[in-house]
């Protein structure tokens, strides 16, 4: 087993995970700053499923962009 290759792949994976989580956090922070209401209250207390779908769509969109960037296509 080639340990150098394995360690290189693990480091690459950890960097990709860190960058991906940073982008997710930044996107969620941007969404919460843009909307003029409390997202927590709307989703949890008022059961606003439309807002939940929008937040989920943003997260999926960012996931697709990050996956494409990591994959190199």
Secondary structure, DSSP 8 states (H G I E B T S, - for coil): --HHHHHHHHHHHHHHHHHHHHHHHHHHHHHHHHSSS-HHIIIIIS--HHHHHHHHHHHHHHHHHHHHHHHT-
